[in-house]
Amino acid sequence: MITLSIVSFLERLLGSIGEMPFRFADVVTHDPISAVLVGIGALVMTLTLGTGAYLTLGAVVDFVTPS
């Protein structure tokens, strides 16, 4: 019973990934402020993920290289 609910949850989660660009497009085209807020949110997420990836890569390189 639990396995079935986990599978259905994953199916809904993966299925909703395809719907998200259309939902974001509806929000962005609603008014200019929404477009600015979505753009700023995307910029903040990109900078955050990029910084995290850079720091992780630096830690891995530091761990692998001999002293």
C-alpha positions in Angstrom: 0.0 0.0 0.0 2.8 2.4 0.9 4.8 1.4 -2.2 1.8 2.2 -4.4 1.5 5.7 -2.9 5.2 6.4 -3.3 5.0 5.3 -6.9 2.0 7.5 -7.6 3.7 10.4 -5.9 6.8 10.0 -8.0 4.7 9.8 -11.2 2.8 13.0 -10.3 6.1 14.7 -9.4 7.8 13.8 -12.6 4.6 14.5 -14.7 4.4 18.0 -13.2 7.9 18.9 -14.3 6.6 19.1 -17.9 3.8 21.3 -16.8 5.9 23.9 -15.0 7.2 25.9 -17.9 3.6 26.6 -19.0 2.6 27.6 -15.5 5.6 29.9 -15.2 4.8 31.4 -18.6 1.2 32.2 -17.4 2.6 33.9 -14.3 5.3 35.8 -16.2 2.9 37.2 -18.8 0.3 38.3 -16.2 2.0 41.6 -15.5 5.4 43.2 -15.6 6.1 43.0 -11.8 5.6 39.2 -12.0 8.1 39.0 -14.8 10.6 41.0 -12.8 10.1 38.9 -9.7 10.4 35.6 -11.6 13.6 36.9 -13.3 15.1 38.0 -9.9 14.2 34.6 -8.4 15.9 32.8 -11.3 19.0 34.9 -10.9 19.2 34.3 -7.2 18.7 30.6 -7.7 21.4 30.5 -10.4 23.9 32.4 -8.3 23.2 30.2 -5.2 23.5 26.9 -7.1 26.6 28.2 -9.0 28.3 29.2 -5.7 27.5 25.9 -4.1 28.8 24.0 -7.1 32.0 26.1 -7.2 32.6 25.5 -3.5 31.9 21.8 -3.8 34.3 21.5 -6.8 37.0 23.3 -4.8 36.5 21.0 -1.9 36.8 17.9 -4.1 39.9 19.2 -5.9 41.5 20.1 -2.6 40.7 16.6 -1.3 42.0 14.8 -4.4 45.3 16.8 -4.8 48.2 15.7 -2.7 49.6 18.1 -0.2 
